[in-house]
């Protein structure tokens, strides 16, 4: 067993499930979870027992209430792991905590692996403590005594053991265990550092400590805490004076332990002052006992002054050097989710580029999250003030355990990874796909996030080419496998929008109406924000257009049609090629440019034998595509179905007249044909219709100038990025 996770449990029913979920989501494969119920008086014990038999990694123990220290000690005795990790039952850890800490421990043969800790308040504000980068670099291995001394000196010492990894043999060999009912870490940590030979540090967001009114520290009175600090202080001092061979205890270690003893004593005095300020009946003005008079008297004046000076120095360093990122109540954090396997389809990639421009980075922390990313490890990079997360799907790291599917475990690991990077109180999520139901619910339930969803497409609409009647029949009479699949996908979409989303953005009026009437999503949740583009058009002179035609090998008298997009049957590209072949019989001077990737094989077959008249460019850069728009006479978008149509917007933006199918999304952009020519691609004679409309276009000499200006005007009034920004800002400001 590589790692044993020891979890003392007491009356934490409200928080324990989240804690256990984070432990079950660990990417390390060889570990155990020890739940030690310390005599809980609520349903906590039953919650622990509910995991028995469901997850072989979880072991449950019950004992009478003896306090946190005894529960941890019990876990230490039962642990079989090479290393142990302590986690409190109301806290949680990132999905990769055990894996990365264990790797670091093995690489360095460490006795202790240190990390930082994030403190979380009830209002979702948080801050970090224990940042030790000032002391450690990637390859530094420190002696424990030296490490303690330097941490005290630099102000980055924290006594908490949770989140750190300890070699079990090291703890056993020096009989290191926990004592006392409170402040047990203050007693344990100095001795662990004193005996440790090899201490390393791993920077990252691994452990999340929840501060709330039910925690142990909130339930003990000031007096109890004060007396515990006194007891620990006396114990540390007694240890230093009891060493038989003073030469073996170097002055550095002596100073460190004496400083801690004195520091704890001063903290006790501060708690005494708090008691007086709180007005409790017990006044402890005469609290300085003979033991502490003896303690103070045993120190030389020089050492005592040094301790007091070092106390002041520590407080200064804690203010200056500790990495504290206190959450702002004003700034908001937004996670925008993409999926690499789908992002290039349906125009989602373009949409995200426009969306991220809608937020003022002084008011928002914008995070772009790429799921199922084609990278080996989780990565985070910052560029121009925006944070980019790439999270791969590694099946070896999300092996199904119990009832959890691999997909479920993946989304849990994504959630716990991202929560380690939550910096602000108000969390928003912008989803672009419905298959992330579990991830969206985790954010909503655990972080109270506000979830926004953009409906880029409806799965059934592509299968049925937008035929709503066929879908409605399948929803009522799902008999064959295809109809059952359609119904299942529809219900998945409906459930996601109903349960996960605070707002649903539709990109077209027809989508808005469908979601309202068919999916039964209330209008209070719906908002219509059509897609948009950054205006990148600039006028070219006739001479520049002539030069571009020469650049790409086209004659000045050739008439050019252009198609841009995926070479997919639903885009109508095969029908366009066939219509073009008939067109050649009447207009041999027309050329067809097909720009995009996809099914070239069937396109080549359909183009035979007119290969010389049809140019396939494959994928080209936007700059090249816009140059082709500049020299073309007509843009063609004959899609059999289209939810929206970024390509048509690009053409209109570039003053390229368009002929598009009367598919719902494109017809809406054209406003029933006011801003471009429509062709019905739903009938059997669609190829002939398309050919005839192209011929009519060229015969009507006024079409070119008319639709150039109308298309450009339509873009500026309805689909420019400035309008999109205004609509999106209004949505987010009013949620």
N, C-alpha and C positions, 0 to 999 in steps of 0.2 A: 504494500500500500504506500503510495507516494505522499498523500496529504490527508490528515484528519482535521475536519472542521468541527470545532467544539462550540456548541451553542447552549449556554445556560438559559433556561426558560422559566419565567415566572410572570403569571398574569399579563400576558402580552397578546391576548386573542386578537386584538384589532390590527396588530402589526406582523404577527408571526407568519401568516401565509405569504406575504411579500418577501419576507426574509428567506423562507424556504424556497420559494420560486427562484430567487436569485442564486441560491446555492445549487439547485438542481440544474440550472442553466450553464453551469461551469463547463468550459471547453476542455478542461483536463479530464481524461478518461478514468484514471485510477485514483479515486478518492472516496472517503466516507464522511457521512454527516452524523455527528453524535448530538442528539437532542436530550439535554439533561433537565427534566422538569423538577424544579426545586419546590415542590409542594404547592403548586398553583391552586388558588381557591375559586377560579372561574373555569371556563371551558377550555383553557389553554392545554391542559393535559389531554383532553379528548382530541383536540386538533392534532397534537403530536401523534397520538395513537392511530389517527386516520391514515397516516402515511405508512403504517406497518403493512408489509406485504405488497404495497404498490410500487415501492422503489427500494431495491435491494441495497442501495447505498446508504439508506437512512436507518439508524439505530436509535431506539427510544429508551430512555431510562427515567425512572421516577424515584425521588427520594424525599424525605421530610424536609421542610423548609429550614435550611441551614445557611442561606445567604449565597451571594454570587461566588465568593471565593471557593466555598466547598463544592459548588456545582462545577466550577472550572477544574478543580482538583480531581473530582470524580471523572470528568471527561478525560483528563490527562492519564489517569490510571487505565481507562478503557481503550484509549487510542492505540491504533496499530500502525499509524502512518509514520513515515520517515521524518516528516515535518508536521507541525500542528499550526493551525490558524484559528484564532479566537474571534468569534462573531457574536455580538449581542442580539437577542431575539427581536428587537425592534428596529434593527438596522438592516442594511442590505449591501451587497458587493457587486462589482461589475462582473460581467460574464467571464472575462479572461483573467481574473485575479489569481486564482490558484495556478493556472497554467504558466503565466508569466513569472510569478514569484518563485514557483518551483524551478523553472528553467534557470532563473537568476541564481538560486541557491545552489543548484548542481554545477553550474558553470564556475562558481567561485568557492565552492565547498564552504558555504557560509553557515555560521551558527545562528545568525539573525539577518533577516532581510527586512529593511525598514521601508515604509511607504508614507504617503500623506493621508490625511483624513478630511472629508468634507462634512461640515456640520450643517444639518438641515433643520430649519425652524418650521413651525406649524403653518406659517404664511408662505411657505415655499422659498423664502430667502435662504441663502446659504453662504458659507465662507469656508476657506481652507485653512488648516493648520498643519504644521509639521513639514513644510517645504524645506528640504535639506540640500538643494542644489548648490548652495553657497559652500557646502562642506564636501560634497561628493561629486566626482565626475564619473563617467561611465565605467571606468576600470578601477576605481579606488576601492581597496579593501582595508578597513581600519581595525585596529585592536579596540576591543570594547571600552576599556578604560580611557584610552585616548579619545575615542569617539564621544564618550560622555562629556569629557572635559571640554572638547571643542564645541559641542552642541550648546553647552552652558555658556561658553564664551561668546558664541555667535548669536545666541538667542533663539536657536531653532530646536531646543529640547522640548519634547512632549512625552509625558510618561505613559500615555495610553498604549496598551498592548494590542488592541483590536486592529486588524488589518496587517499586522506584522507577521512574518513567518518565522517560526522557531524550530530548530532541530530538536527533536524529542530526546535523543540520546544526550544532548548537551544539557537539557533541563533536568533529566534524570540523574546524570552524573554529579551535578552540583546541588541536587536536592532543592531545586528551585520550584516553589509552589506559592499559592496565594494565601494571604492572611487578612483577617478583618472583614467587616461587613460593608465598609465603604472606603474609598480611596485606596483600594487594594493595589491598583497599578502603581501608585506612588511608592509603594513598598517593594513591589516586584521588579520594576524596571531598572532601578539603580544597581541592584544586585546582578541582574542579567547582564547588564553592560560590564560590570566589574569582572565577571568571570569569562565573558565571551572573548574568543581569540580572533574571530573573523566576522566583521559586521559590514554589510553592504546596503546599498540604497537603490530603490527602483522608483523613478519618478513616474507619476501617472495618477489617474483618478480611479481608485480601486475600492475604497471603503467609504460608506455613506452613513454618518452617525445622525440619528434622529433625536432632536431635542424637543421634549414635550413635557407637559405637567405630570404625566404618570411615570416618568423615569425615576430611577432609584435616587439620583442626586436631588431631585425635586421633593422627594418624600422624606428625606432626613432633615432634621432641624439643624440650625446653625451650630448649636452646642455639640450635637453628635459629630458633625463634620470637624469642628474645631478640636475636639478631644481625639478624634482619629488622627488628625494631622500631628497633634502633640505626640501621640503614641509612636507614629512612624518616625518622627524626628528623633525621639529618644532612641529608637531602635537603630537608626543609622549611626547616631553618635556612639552608642554602645558597641556597635560593630567595629568602628574605627579604633576605639581604645582597647578592645579585647584582643586585637591581633598580637600574637606572641612575638612574631618576628617583624618588628616595625620596618626593617630594611626592605622586606619583601613588598610592603605597601609603599609604592613610590609617592613622592610628595604630590604629584599630579592627581593620583587617585584619592589621596587623603583630602586634598583641597576640594575635589569634586563632591565627595560624600559629605564633608563638613559644610560645604556651601548648600547642598540640598537640605541637610538637617536644619541649618539656620534659615533657609528660605521657607521651609515648611513651618517653622516656628513663627516667622513673621506673618505668614498667611493666616496662622491661627489667631494671632493678635488682631489682624484685620477682621476676621470673622467675629471676634469678641466685640470689636467696635460696631459691627453690623448688628449684633444682638442688642447693643445699647440703643442704636438708632431705631431698631424695630420696636423698642419699648417692651420687650418681654420682661416678665417678672424677675427672672433670675439675672442678677447683676453680677458680672464677673470682673469687677474692677480690681479685686485682689487675687486675680487668677494666677499670677506668677507664683507657681509652687516652688517648694524647696528643691525639687528635682531640677527645675529649670534654672533656678538660681545657681545650683551646682553646675548645671550644663554651661551656663554663661561664664561662670567663674573658672571653668576648666580651660577656657580658651584664652589665649593671650589677647591683650588689647589690640595688638596688630591684626591678629586673625579675625577678631570680632568686627573691627572696622572694615576689614577686607570683605567680610561676608555682607555687611550692609552696603558697601559700595557696589559689590557684585550684584546684589538684589536690584539696585537702581539701574545698573548697566543692563541687566536682563530685561527689565521692563522697557528700556529704550530700544533694545534690539528686537523685542517682540513687536514693537510698533513699526520699526523701520524694515526689518528683514523678513519677518514671516509673511508668506504669500497669502494675503487675505483678499479675496475677491467678493466683498460684500454685495449681495444682490441689490440692484436698484429697484425701487418701487415704480419708477417711471419708464425705464427702458423695457422693451419687450423682446422676447426671443422667438424666432420663427424657424421651424424646420420645414423645408420644402422637399418632398420626397419624389425621387425619380426611380426608374427601374431600367437598368442598362439593357436588358433583353428586349424591352418594349420602347425605350425612350426615342429611338429613331423612327418609330412608326407613329402614325396618327398625329404627327406634328408636335409631339410633346416636348422634344428637345428645343424647338423654336419657342414654344410657349414658356418654358422655364427661363430662357434667356431674356424674354420680355418681362416676365413676372418679377425677377430679381431686381429689375430697375425701378420697381414701384415703391421701394422702401427707403426711407431716409436712414442711413446707417448711424446717425446720431441718436435716433429713436429706437432702432431695431438692431438686434444681432441676428443676421440672416445666415442660416446654415443650409447648404444644399446636400442632401443625403442620397447617394447612389446605391440602391440595393442590388444584390446579385452582381456586384461589380467584378470585372475580370482582372482582379489584382490578387496577389497571394496573401497579403495581410491587410488588416484594417489600417486605413491611413486617414490622416487629417492634415490639410494644408490650408493656409490663409492666403487669399489673393485679392488685393484691392478692397480689403475690409470685409470680404465674404468668406465664410468657412466652408470647405468642401470635405465631406466625409465619403469615403469609399469603403463599402462593407461587403466582402466577398461571401459567397455561399460555399462553405467547405464542409462537405458531407461528413468528413472524419471528425469535425468539431461539433456537429449537431446530430450525433447518433441518437436515434429514438430511444427514450427510456420510458417504460411504463406505457401510459396511454397517450403520451405526447407524440405527435407526428414530428418528423424532421422539420417540416415547415413551421410548426408551432414553436419548436425549440429555436429555430433560426430567428423568428421574430422576437422571442423573449431575449435572446442574446443581443439583438439590435437595440431593443429598448434599454437594457441595462448598460450597454455601451454608451448610448446617447445620453442617458440620464447623468452619466459622469461628466457630461459637458454642458449641463443646464446651468446657466449663470444668472438667470433673471427670474423674477417672481412670476411674471405673466408669460405663459408658454402657449404658442400657437403652432398648429401643424397644418400644412397645406398638402393634401394628398391628391394624386393624379390617377390612381388605379383603385379598383374595389377589392383586389385580392389581398389587401393588407388589413383585413378586418381585425385580426387579433392585435396587431401592432397599434392600430388606431384606438382600440378599446383600452389597451394598457396605458397609453398616454392620457386618455380621458379619465379613467378610473384612478390611476396612481398619481398623476400630476395635475388633474383637473384642467387639462388643456382645452383650448377652443379649436375645434377641428373644422377646417374648410376643405371642400372637395370640388375639384373641377371635373365635370363629366365630359371627357374628350370624345367618347364614343360609347355606344351601347353594343355589347357583344352580339346580340341577336340581329342587330340591324345590318351587320356585314354578312352574316350567314343568309339572311332573308332579303338582302338588298333593300332594307327599309320597309319591307312588307308587314305592316302592323296587323293587318287582318289575320294573316297566317299565324303570327305570334299569339294573338288573342285566342284563336282556336286552340293552339297547343297548350295554353295555360289552363283551359277548361277540359280539353280532351287529349291529355298527354298519353298516347298509346305506344308508339314505337320509340326506339332508343333516341332518335333525333329529336322528337318532340319532348321527351323527358329531359334531354340535355338542355334544350332551349328553356324549359321551365326552370330547371335548376339554376342556370346562369342568370335568368331574370330575377329569381328570388334572392340570389346572392347579391346582386346589385341593389335590389330593393332593401334588403336587410342592412347593407352597409350605409346607405344614405339615411335610413330611418334611425338606426341605433348609434352610429358613430359620428354623424356629422351635425354641426351646428348650422352650417350654411352649405348649400349646394350651388355651384356656379355652372350654368349652362352656357354654351358658346354660341347658341343659335336659338331663334324663336321657336322653331319646330321641336328642338330638344326640350326647351322649357315646357311647352304644351304637353309633350309626351310624358315627361317626368311628373307633371302635375296630375294629369288625367289617368295615365296608365299605372304609374308607380305609386300614385296616391301620396306624394310628398307635398305637405302643405305649402302654400305660397309664402307663408311667413319665413320659411326656410330657404326659399328659392331666390336666386338673383340671376339676371341675364347680363353677362359681360362678354360680348363678342371678342374673338381673337383680334390681335392687332400686330402691326409691324413697325419697326423703326424706319422712318422715312430716309431712304438712302438714294433717292433718285436725283440725278442731275441731267440737265438738258445737254444734248450733243448736237453739234452743228452738222449740216448735210455732208460736209467734207469729212468730218470725223466718222460718220456712219459709213461713208464710202470706204474709208481706210480700214474700218473694222471688217467690212465684207471681204476686202482683199486679204486681210489677215487670216480669215477663216476659209478662204478659197471659194467664196461665192461671187457670182457675177452680179453686176449692178442691175441687170434686168430680170434676174431670177426672183420669183416670188417665194417667200419662205414661211412655212408653218413651223411652229415649235410646240412640242409636248415636253413637260418636265414633271418628274415624279417617279415613284416606284413602278417598275415594270411588272405590274400585278394585274391579273384578269379583271379585278373589280375597278381598276382605273380606266378600263375601256381602251387600252393601248392596241390590242389586237384588232378591235373594230376600227380604230383610226387608221391602222396600216392597210386594212382591206379597203376602206373608203378611199384612201389615198391612191391605191392601185387603180381603182375605177376613175378617179380624178385625172390620172395621167393620160387617159385616153382622150380627154377633152382639153386638158391644160398641161402639156408636157414640160412647161417651163417652171412648174411648181416643185419645190424641194421640201422635204420633211426632215426636221431635226428632232431626234428623240434623245432627251437628256435624263439620265438616271440609271440606277442599278436595278437588278432583278432578274427576271426570267428571260434572258437573251435568246435561249434556244428556240422557244416558241415564237418569239418576235422575228428571229431570222427566218424561220420556216414560213411565217405569214408574209414576210417581205419578198420572198422569192417570186419572180426573178428581178425585182426592181431595186436590187441592193445599191446600185450606183446613185439612185435618186434619194435614198434614205440614209441619213447620217446618225449613227449611234455614238454618242459621246461617252457613255458611261457616267460615273460620278465626276462632276467637275466643281471647282471652287465657285463660290457665289459671285466673285468678280467676273469670272468667265461667263457664267450664266446670264448675268445682267448685260454683258456685252452682246450675247446672242439675242436677248430680248430687244436690244436697241436696233438690231438689224432685221429682225423678223417683222412680217406683215401682220400675222395673226397668231395669237396664243390659243391652243386647243386644250380643253379639259373635258373629255367625254366620259367621265366616271359614271359607272353604272349605279354607284351609291357614294355619297360624300357627306360626312357630318358637317364639315365646314369648308376647308380648302385654302391653305396658306399659299399654294402655288398661284392660284387665281389672284389673290391679293397682291402678290409680288408683281404679277404681270400688269395689273391695273396701276400699281404704284409707279411702274416704269413706263406708263403711257402706252402699253401694248394692248390693242383691242383684243377682245376675247370672244370665243365661241365655246359655250359650256353646256353640259347636260342639264336637263331640268330636274336633276336630283335635288332633293329638298334643301340641302345645305347650300349648294351653288345657286339655285334659283333664288334663295333668300338674299344672297350677296348681290345678285343682279336685280333685285326688287322686281321680280316677275318679267325681266327682259328690258327694263329701262336703261340699264348700264352695260349691257352686252347682249349677244344673241344666244337664245336658248335652242337646244335640240333635244327632242324626246328620244332617250336611249333605252326606253323600256319595251318598245315594240319590236317585232321581228324584222321590220324594214328599217331598223336604225342605221345600218351601214349606208343604205341608199339616201336616207334623210340627211345624214352627216355630209355625204358627198355633195348633195344638191345645195345645202346651206353654204358650204365653202365656195361653190361656184357662184351662187347668187351674191355672196359677199364681194368677190372680186369684180363682178359685173357692175355693182353699185359703187361708183367711184367716191361717193361722199361718206361711205361707212368708216373709212380709216380715220379721217380727221374727227368725225363726230364722236366715235366711241373712244378715241384716245382721250379726249377732254372729259367726256362723261365718266369714264372709268377712273381717271385721276381724281375727279371731283368727289366721286363716291368714296374713294379711299380716304381722302382728306377729312371728309365730314363724319365718317362712321368708324374707320378702322385704323386710324393713326395711333401711334404709341401714346401720344399725349392724352388722347381721349381714354384709352385703356387705363393709363395710370390714374386719371381722375376717378374713374369708376371703381378701380381696385382700392384706392386709398379711402374712398367713401365707405366701401364695404368694411374694411378692417377698422376704420375709426368708429363705426357704428355698431360693431358686434358687442 
